[in-house]
Amino acid sequence: MAGLLETDRKKNPREASDFKDDELKTLIKQFREELFTMRTQRVSEKVEDNSRFGKVRRDIARLKNELATRKANA
């Protein structure tokens, strides 16, 4: 899951448009769970990569934007 939408150009990431609606909703839920887990780990200082917070938030935004665009065009 992690890295599916990351902007790392070395890998070949899947675009949000490649997923079906139910897959997008599932991914949003998984990313939100990951974000929650990272927040709880930050309290106990177990987070190694703080930049991951922004990446996950941007991935959630991309997925939600794709869902909204599809809904507007439907």
DSSP file (Angstrom, degrees, kcal/mol; ACC not computed):
  #  RESIDUE AA STRUCTURE BP1 BP2  ACC     N-H-->O    O-->H-N    N-H-->O    O-->H-N    TCO  KAPPA ALPHA  PHI   PSI    X-CA   Y-CA   Z-CA
    1    1 A M    >         0   0    0      0, 0.0     3,-2.1     0, 0.0     4,-0.3   0.000 360.0 360.0 360.0 -54.0    0.0    0.0    0.0
    2    2 A A  T 3   +     0   0    0      1,-0.3    54,-0.0     2,-0.1    29,-0.0  -0.388 360.0  22.5 -61.9 129.3    2.6    2.5    1.0
    3    3 A G  T 3  S+     0   0    0     -2,-0.1    -1,-0.3    52,-0.0     5,-0.1   0.392  82.6 118.1  97.5  -3.5    4.2    4.0   -2.1
    4    4 A L  S <  S+     0   0    0     -3,-2.1    10,-1.2     1,-0.2    -2,-0.1   0.883  94.6  19.1 -63.0 -36.3    1.4    3.2   -4.5
    5    5 A L  S    S+     0   0    0     -4,-0.3    -1,-0.2     8,-0.2    11,-0.1   0.361  92.4 133.7-115.0   3.4    0.9    6.9   -5.2
    6    6 A E        -     0   0    0      1,-0.1     5,-0.0     2,-0.0    50,-0.0  -0.145  61.7-125.5 -58.0 152.8    4.2    8.3   -4.0
    7    7 A T        +     0   0    0      2,-0.0     2,-0.6     3,-0.0    -1,-0.1   0.233  63.3 134.7 -87.0  14.6    5.8   10.8   -6.2
    8    8 A D    >   -     0   0    0      1,-0.2     3,-0.7    -5,-0.1    -2,-0.0  -0.534  42.3-160.6 -66.4 113.2    9.1    8.9   -6.3
    9    9 A R  T 3  S+     0   0    0     -2,-0.6    -1,-0.2     1,-0.2    -2,-0.0   0.645  80.6  71.5 -75.3 -14.8    9.9    8.9  -10.0
   10   10 A K  T 3  S+     0   0    0      2,-0.1    -1,-0.2    -3,-0.0     2,-0.1   0.867  97.9  54.4 -69.6 -34.7   12.3    6.0   -9.8
   11   11 A K  S <  S-     0   0    0     -3,-0.7    -8,-0.0    -8,-0.0     0, 0.0  -0.421  92.2-116.5 -89.0 170.7    9.4    3.6   -9.3
   12   12 A N        -     0   0    0     -2,-0.1    -3,-0.1     2,-0.0    -2,-0.1  -0.773  39.6-163.7-107.0  85.4    6.5    3.3  -11.6
   13   13 A P        -     0   0    0      0, 0.0     2,-0.3     0, 0.0    -8,-0.2  -0.329  20.2-114.0 -72.1 150.8    3.6    4.4   -9.2
   14   14 A R        -     0   0    0    -10,-1.2     2,-0.2     1,-0.1     5,-0.0  -0.636  30.9-126.4 -80.3 140.6    0.0    3.6  -10.0
   15   15 A E    >   -     0   0    0     -2,-0.3     3,-1.6     1,-0.1     4,-0.3  -0.502  17.9-116.2 -83.6 156.1   -2.1    6.7  -10.7
   16   16 A A  G >  S+     0   0    0      1,-0.3     3,-1.4     2,-0.2    -1,-0.1   0.814 114.5  63.7 -61.7 -30.2   -5.3    7.3   -8.8
   17   17 A S  G 3  S+     0   0    0      1,-0.3    -1,-0.3     0, 0.0    -3,-0.0   0.640  89.9  68.3 -70.9 -12.5   -7.2    7.0  -12.1
   18   18 A D  G <  S+     0   0    0     -3,-1.6    -1,-0.3     2,-0.1     2,-0.2   0.650  89.8  79.7 -78.2 -15.1   -6.1    3.3  -12.4
   19   19 A F  S <  S-     0   0    0     -3,-1.4     2,-0.1    -4,-0.3    -3,-0.0  -0.592  79.0-121.4 -96.7 154.3   -8.2    2.3   -9.4
   20   20 A K     >  -     0   0    0     -2,-0.2     4,-2.3     1,-0.1     5,-0.2  -0.427  36.6-101.2 -82.0 166.9  -12.0    1.6   -9.2
   21   21 A D  H  > S+     0   0    0      1,-0.2     4,-2.2     2,-0.2     5,-0.2   0.911 122.6  47.7 -57.8 -46.8  -14.2    3.7   -6.9
   22   22 A D  H  > S+     0   0    0      1,-0.2     4,-1.9     2,-0.2    -1,-0.2   0.853 111.2  51.8 -66.8 -32.5  -14.4    1.0   -4.2
   23   23 A E  H  > S+     0   0    0      2,-0.2     4,-2.5     1,-0.2    -1,-0.2   0.884 108.2  52.2 -67.9 -38.3  -10.6    0.5   -4.4
   24   24 A L  H  X S+     0   0    0     -4,-2.3     4,-2.5     2,-0.2    -2,-0.2   0.925 109.6  48.5 -62.5 -44.5  -10.1    4.3   -3.9
   25   25 A K  H  X S+     0   0    0     -4,-2.2     4,-2.1     1,-0.2    -1,-0.2   0.891 111.8  49.8 -63.2 -39.5  -12.3    4.3   -0.8
   26   26 A T  H  X S+     0   0    0     -4,-1.9     4,-2.3     2,-0.2    -1,-0.2   0.913 111.0  49.4 -65.1 -42.8  -10.4    1.3    0.6
   27   27 A L  H  X S+     0   0    0     -4,-2.5     4,-2.8     2,-0.2     5,-0.2   0.899 108.9  52.3 -64.0 -40.7   -7.1    3.0   -0.1
   28   28 A I  H  X S+     0   0    0     -4,-2.5     4,-2.3     1,-0.2    -1,-0.2   0.926 110.6  48.7 -59.8 -44.0   -8.3    6.2    1.6
   29   29 A K  H  X S+     0   0    0     -4,-2.1     4,-2.1     1,-0.2    -2,-0.2   0.914 112.3  48.1 -62.7 -43.1   -9.3    4.2    4.7
   30   30 A Q  H  X S+     0   0    0     -4,-2.3     4,-2.3     2,-0.2    -2,-0.2   0.901 111.7  49.3 -65.7 -41.2   -5.9    2.4    4.7
   31   31 A F  H  X S+     0   0    0     -4,-2.8     4,-2.5     2,-0.2    -1,-0.2   0.889 110.3  51.0 -65.9 -38.1   -4.0    5.6    4.4
   32   32 A R  H  X S+     0   0    0     -4,-2.3     4,-2.3    -5,-0.2    -2,-0.2   0.895 110.0  49.8 -65.6 -38.7   -6.0    7.2    7.2
   33   33 A E  H  X S+     0   0    0     -4,-2.1     4,-2.5     2,-0.2    -2,-0.2   0.901 110.9  50.0 -64.5 -40.5   -5.3    4.2    9.4
   34   34 A E  H  X S+     0   0    0     -4,-2.3     4,-2.5     2,-0.2    -2,-0.2   0.908 109.8  50.7 -63.2 -41.9   -1.6    4.6    8.6
   35   35 A L  H  X S+     0   0    0     -4,-2.5     4,-2.1     2,-0.2    -2,-0.2   0.909 110.6  49.0 -62.7 -42.7   -1.7    8.3    9.5
   36   36 A F  H  X S+     0   0    0     -4,-2.3     4,-2.2     2,-0.2    -2,-0.2   0.922 111.0  50.1 -62.3 -44.3   -3.4    7.5   12.8
   37   37 A T  H  X S+     0   0    0     -4,-2.5     4,-2.1     1,-0.2    -2,-0.2   0.905 110.4  49.6 -61.4 -42.4   -0.8    4.8   13.6
   38   38 A M  H  X S+     0   0    0     -4,-2.5     4,-2.0     2,-0.2    -1,-0.2   0.878 108.3  53.6 -65.8 -37.0    2.1    7.2   12.8
   39   39 A R  H  X S+     0   0    0     -4,-2.1     4,-1.2     2,-0.2    -1,-0.2   0.916 110.2  46.7 -63.8 -41.9    0.5    9.9   15.0
   40   40 A T  H  X S+     0   0    0     -4,-2.2     4,-1.0     1,-0.2    -1,-0.2   0.867 112.4  50.7 -68.5 -34.0    0.4    7.5   17.9
   41   41 A Q  H  <>S+     0   0    0     -4,-2.1     5,-2.7     1,-0.2     6,-0.5   0.826 102.3  61.2 -70.5 -30.8    4.0    6.4   17.2
   42   42 A R  H ><5S+     0   0    0     -4,-2.0     3,-1.1     1,-0.2    -1,-0.2   0.862  98.6  57.3 -64.0 -34.6    5.1   10.0   17.1
   43   43 A V  H 3<5S+     0   0    0     -4,-1.2    -1,-0.2     1,-0.3    -2,-0.2   0.898 112.2  40.3 -61.9 -40.2    4.0   10.4   20.8
   44   44 A S  T 3<5S-     0   0    0     -4,-1.0    -1,-0.3    -3,-0.1    -2,-0.2   0.297 115.8-117.9 -92.8  10.7    6.3    7.6   21.8
   45   45 A E  T < 5S+     0   0    0     -3,-1.1    -3,-0.2    -4,-0.2    -2,-0.1   0.842  76.8 126.6  59.5  39.2    9.0    8.8   19.4
   46   46 A K      < +     0   0    0     -5,-2.7     2,-0.4    -8,-0.1    -4,-0.2   0.438  34.5 110.3-102.0  -2.4    9.0    5.7   17.2
   47   47 A V        -     0   0    0     -6,-0.5     3,-0.2     1,-0.2    -9,-0.0  -0.613  40.6-179.8 -77.4 126.1    8.5    7.5   13.9
   48   48 A E  S    S+     0   0    0     -2,-0.4     2,-0.6     1,-0.2    -1,-0.2   0.811  71.6  43.8 -93.9 -35.5   11.7    7.3   11.8
   49   49 A D    >   +     0   0    0      1,-0.1     3,-1.3     2,-0.0     4,-0.3  -0.855  57.2 178.4-118.7  96.2   10.6    9.2    8.7
   50   50 A N  T >> S+     0   0    0     -2,-0.6     3,-1.2     1,-0.3     4,-0.5   0.734  78.6  69.1 -69.1 -21.8    8.7   12.4    9.5
   51   51 A S  H 3> S+     0   0    0      1,-0.2     4,-1.6     2,-0.2     3,-0.3   0.701  82.2  75.9 -69.5 -16.8    8.3   13.2    5.9
   52   52 A R  H <> S+     0   0    0     -3,-1.3     4,-2.7     1,-0.2    -1,-0.2   0.810  83.7  65.7 -63.8 -29.8    5.9   10.3    5.5
   53   53 A F  H <> S+     0   0    0     -3,-1.2     4,-2.2    -4,-0.3    -1,-0.2   0.944 105.0  42.5 -57.4 -49.5    3.2   12.3    7.2
   54   54 A G  H  X S+     0   0    0     -4,-0.5     4,-2.5    -3,-0.3    -1,-0.2   0.883 112.7  53.4 -65.4 -39.2    3.1   14.8    4.3
   55   55 A K  H  X S+     0   0    0     -4,-1.6     4,-2.3     2,-0.2    -1,-0.2   0.917 110.7  46.2 -63.5 -43.2    3.3   12.0    1.7
   56   56 A V  H  X S+     0   0    0     -4,-2.7     4,-2.4     2,-0.2    -2,-0.2   0.915 112.2  50.5 -67.0 -42.2    0.3   10.1    3.2
   57   57 A R  H  X S+     0   0    0     -4,-2.2     4,-2.2    -5,-0.2    -2,-0.2   0.902 111.6  48.5 -62.3 -40.0   -1.7   13.3    3.5
   58   58 A R  H  X S+     0   0    0     -4,-2.5     4,-2.5     2,-0.2    -1,-0.2   0.890 109.8  52.0 -67.2 -38.3   -1.0   14.2   -0.1
   59   59 A D  H  X S+     0   0    0     -4,-2.3     4,-2.4     2,-0.2    -2,-0.2   0.916 109.5  49.6 -63.1 -42.3   -2.0   10.6   -1.2
   60   60 A I  H  X S+     0   0    0     -4,-2.4     4,-2.7     1,-0.2     5,-0.2   0.924 111.1  50.0 -60.8 -43.6   -5.3   10.9    0.7
   61   61 A A  H  X S+     0   0    0     -4,-2.2     4,-2.4     1,-0.2    -2,-0.2   0.902 109.6  50.7 -62.5 -41.6   -5.9   14.3   -1.0
   62   62 A R  H  X S+     0   0    0     -4,-2.5     4,-2.2     2,-0.2    -1,-0.2   0.924 112.4  46.5 -61.9 -44.0   -5.1   12.8   -4.5
   63   63 A L  H  X S+     0   0    0     -4,-2.4     4,-2.3     2,-0.2    -2,-0.2   0.920 113.4  47.7 -66.0 -43.8   -7.5    9.9   -3.9
   64   64 A K  H  X S+     0   0    0     -4,-2.7     4,-2.4     1,-0.2    -1,-0.2   0.878 111.1  52.3 -65.2 -36.5  -10.3   12.2   -2.6
   65   65 A N  H  X S+     0   0    0     -4,-2.4     4,-2.4    -5,-0.2    -1,-0.2   0.903 108.6  50.3 -64.5 -41.7   -9.8   14.5   -5.5
   66   66 A E  H  X S+     0   0    0     -4,-2.2     4,-2.3     2,-0.2    -2,-0.2   0.918 111.1  48.7 -63.3 -43.3  -10.1   11.7   -8.0
   67   67 A L  H  X S+     0   0    0     -4,-2.3     4,-2.3     1,-0.2    -2,-0.2   0.923 112.2  48.6 -62.1 -43.9  -13.4   10.5   -6.3
   68   68 A A  H  X S+     0   0    0     -4,-2.4     4,-2.3     1,-0.2    -2,-0.2   0.888 110.7  51.0 -64.5 -39.2  -14.8   14.0   -6.4
   69   69 A T  H  X S+     0   0    0     -4,-2.4     4,-1.9     2,-0.2    -1,-0.2   0.915 111.0  48.0 -64.9 -43.3  -13.9   14.4  -10.1
   70   70 A R  H  X S+     0   0    0     -4,-2.3     4,-1.1     1,-0.2    -2,-0.2   0.906 111.7  50.1 -63.7 -40.5  -15.5   11.2  -11.0
   71   71 A K  H  < S+     0   0    0     -4,-2.3     3,-0.3     1,-0.2    -2,-0.2   0.891 110.9  49.2 -66.5 -38.2  -18.6   12.1   -9.0
   72   72 A A  H  < S+     0   0    0     -4,-2.3    -1,-0.2     1,-0.2    -2,-0.2   0.845 113.5  46.3 -68.6 -33.7  -18.8   15.5  -10.7
   73   73 A N  H  <        0   0    0     -4,-1.9    -1,-0.2     1,-0.2    -2,-0.2   0.611 360.0 360.0 -84.6 -12.7  -18.4   13.9  -14.2
   74   74 A A     <        0   0    0     -4,-1.1    -1,-0.2    -3,-0.3    -2,-0.1   0.472 360.0 360.0 -78.8 360.0  -21.0   11.2  -13.6
